Amino acid sequence: MPHETYDVLIVGGGVAGRSAGVFTARHGYDTVVLDAGGSILRRNAALENYPGFPAGVDARLLLEMMREQGERAGCEYKETEVTGVEATDDGFVTETADGDRYRSRYVVAATKNATDYLEPLDVELRERGKTFVETDEKGRTTVDGLYAAGRLAGKPHQAVVAAGHGAEVAVTLLEDDDRPFYHDWVAPEGYFTGRGREVPPGCEEIDEDERERREAESLSAMREYFGEPYSDEPETHPSVESDDE
């Protein structure tokens, strides 16, 4: 079957992977997140240390909000398990358990600890109780074009750290691709142009009418998300489920 082709393919739909997808998609890269549905955050009963939510936030709701944010930016999401990633002359080919194959210039590995799908690559791993991918301080691996984000890169087991590292890895990828510096900032009209400057890459200026429109849209979305309790229940640990069988 023909390959689907993307600029960036992200393996893992947890906080790190979804965060990375927001940043690459917003900068105009065709991005897809392949999610097997195993984010450990879904087991969280109450996420209470994520900035911006003074009384905490439902972890599964946070994941849904991050997915919609990515989709608004143009990121695609597919529910499937990745079984292998192979290097090619111009990037990578990723295969899934469904038999689908995807071509991409870059791959971001953002699974929790699974590394078996990386076996076809000459990527350096390290053991520290669990298996992690060896990276530099910005998520680059020993394979050109392959990055690792979040827990798989050995980052602390905190949702906000994973989200931040996913963003940092995405920006690193953009820098390595020789894209102009990415600000990711919406500024008031005239903030740059009023000083005789061009609007930097990743920035935009908006007038007051557009600012008010976006604020109203934001408030409407937040009311929809938080108008009533989120319906999905926390998932339990697999070992607990097996004990009950």
C-alpha positions in Angstrom: 0.0 0.0 0.0 1.2 3.6 -0.6 3.0 5.4 2.2 1.5 8.4 3.9 4.2 11.2 4.1 4.8 13.7 6.9 7.5 16.1 7.9 7.4 14.9 11.5 6.1 11.7 13.0 5.7 11.4 16.7 5.4 8.0 18.4 3.4 8.3 21.6 0.3 10.4 22.5 1.1 11.3 26.1 1.9 14.8 27.3 5.4 15.0 25.7 4.3 13.8 22.3 1.2 16.0 22.2 3.2 19.0 23.3 5.8 18.4 20.6 3.1 18.1 18.0 1.6 21.4 18.9 4.9 23.2 18.3 5.9 21.5 15.0 2.4 21.8 13.5 2.1 25.5 14.5 5.3 26.1 12.6 3.9 24.6 9.4 5.3 21.1 9.5 3.0 18.3 8.4 2.8 16.4 11.8 1.2 13.1 12.8 1.0 11.6 16.3 0.7 7.8 16.4 -0.9 6.9 19.8 -1.4 3.4 21.1 -3.5 4.8 23.9 -1.2 3.8 26.8 -0.4 7.2 28.4 0.3 6.7 32.1 -1.4 10.0 32.8 -4.7 8.3 32.2 -4.2 6.4 35.5 -4.0 9.7 37.4 -6.9 10.3 39.8 -6.2 14.0 40.2 -3.5 16.1 38.5 -2.7 18.8 41.0 0.8 20.2 40.2 0.3 21.2 36.6 0.7 25.0 36.3 -2.4 27.1 35.4 -4.9 24.9 37.3 -4.9 26.2 40.9 -7.3 23.4 42.1 -6.0 20.7 39.8 -7.3 19.3 36.5 -8.6 15.9 35.3 -5.7 14.2 33.7 -7.7 12.7 30.9 -9.4 16.0 30.2 -5.9 17.6 29.9 -4.9 15.1 27.3 -8.1 15.8 25.3 -7.5 19.5 25.5 -3.9 19.1 24.3 -5.2 17.0 21.4 -7.7 19.6 20.3 -4.9 22.3 20.6 -2.8 20.2 18.3 -5.6 19.6 15.8 -6.3 23.4 15.7 -2.7 23.8 14.7 -3.0 21.2 12.0 -1.6 18.1 13.8 -3.1 14.7 12.9 -3.7 11.9 15.4 -4.0 8.2 14.6 -4.7 5.5 17.2 -2.3 2.7 16.3 0.7 0.9 17.7 4.1 1.4 16.1 6.0 -1.8 15.6 9.2 -0.5 13.8 11.1 2.5 12.6 13.7 2.2 9.8 16.1 4.8 8.5 16.0 5.7 4.8 18.1 8.0 2.6 15.8 10.9 3.3 14.3 10.2 6.7 12.4 7.3 8.1 9.7 4.7 7.4 7.5 3.8 10.4 5.3 0.7 10.4 2.3 0.0 12.6 0.6 -3.1 13.9 -2.2 -2.4 11.4 0.3 -2.8 8.5 0.3 0.9 7.7 3.6 2.6 6.7 4.5 6.2 7.1 7.4 8.2 5.6 8.7 11.2 7.5 11.8 13.4 7.6 11.9 13.3 11.4 10.7 11.0 14.2 10.2 12.0 17.8 10.0 9.0 20.1 7.8 9.9 23.0 6.7 6.6 24.5 7.0 6.0 28.2 9.6 3.2 28.2 8.9 1.1 25.1 12.0 0.9 22.8 11.5 -2.3 20.8 10.2 -0.4 17.8 13.6 1.4 17.6 15.5 -1.9 17.2 16.0 -1.4 13.4 17.9 1.8 14.2 21.4 2.1 15.6 20.2 4.2 18.5 22.1 4.2 21.8 20.1 3.0 24.9 20.8 2.9 28.5 19.5 0.9 31.4 18.6 2.4 34.7 16.0 0.1 36.1 14.1 0.7 32.9 15.3 1.3 29.4 15.8 4.9 28.2 17.1 6.4 24.9 20.4 8.2 25.2 20.1 11.9 24.2 21.9 15.1 24.5 20.4 17.9 26.7 17.9 18.8 24.0 16.6 15.4 23.0 18.8 14.6 20.0 19.7 10.9 19.8 22.7 9.2 18.2 20.6 8.8 15.0 20.3 11.9 12.8 16.7 13.0 12.6 15.6 10.9 15.5 14.7 12.7 18.8 13.4 11.4 22.1 11.1 13.4 24.5 9.8 13.1 28.0 10.2 10.0 30.1 11.9 8.0 27.3 14.7 10.5 27.4 15.1 10.1 31.1 13.2 13.2 32.2 11.5 13.2 35.7 8.1 11.6 36.0 6.1 14.8 36.1 3.5 15.9 33.5 4.7 19.5 33.3 8.3 18.4 32.8 7.2 16.0 30.0 5.2 18.8 28.3 8.1 21.2 28.6 10.6 18.8 27.2 8.3 17.9 24.3 8.2 21.6 23.4 12.0 21.9 23.7 12.6 18.9 21.5 10.2 20.3 18.9 12.0 23.6 18.9 15.3 21.8 18.7 14.1 19.9 15.6 13.1 23.2 14.0 16.4 24.7 14.7 18.2 21.7 13.3 16.2 22.0 10.1 17.6 25.6 9.7 14.2 27.2 10.2 14.2 30.8 11.5 14.0 31.2 15.2 10.5 30.3 16.4 8.9 32.7 18.9 5.4 31.2 19.1 3.9 34.5 20.3 0.8 36.5 19.4 1.5 40.2 19.9 -0.8 43.3 19.9 -1.0 45.2 16.7 2.1 47.4 16.2 4.2 45.7 18.8 6.9 45.0 16.2 5.8 46.9 13.1 5.2 50.0 15.1 9.0 50.0 15.8 9.9 49.4 12.2 10.6 45.7 12.7 9.4 42.7 10.8 7.1 40.3 12.7 9.5 37.4 13.7 8.9 33.9 12.5 6.2 32.1 14.5 4.8 35.4 15.7 1.8 37.4 14.6 0.3 40.7 15.4 -3.5 41.0 15.9 -5.7 44.1 16.3 -8.1 44.6 19.2 -11.1 43.2 17.4 -9.2 40.0 16.7 -7.9 39.8 20.3 -11.5 40.1 21.6 -12.7 37.4 19.2 -10.0 35.0 20.3 -10.6 35.7 23.9 -14.3 35.0 23.5 -13.5 31.8 21.6 -11.1 30.8 24.4 -13.7 31.4 27.1 -16.3 29.5 25.2 -14.0 26.5 24.8 -13.1 26.5 28.5 -16.7 26.7 29.6 -17.4 23.7 27.4 -14.5 21.8 28.9 -15.2 22.7 32.5 -19.0 23.0 32.6 -19.4 19.6 34.2 -17.3 16.7 35.5 -15.3 14.9 32.8 -16.9 11.5 32.0 -13.8 9.2 31.7 -12.7 7.4 34.8 -9.1 6.8 35.8 -7.5 3.7 34.4 -5.9 1.3 37.0 -2.5 -0.3 36.8 -2.5 -3.5 34.6 -1.2 -5.6 37.6 -4.3 -4.6 39.6 -6.6 -5.7 36.8 -4.8 -9.0 36.5 -5.1 -9.6 40.3 -8.9 -9.3 40.0 -9.2 -11.9 37.3 
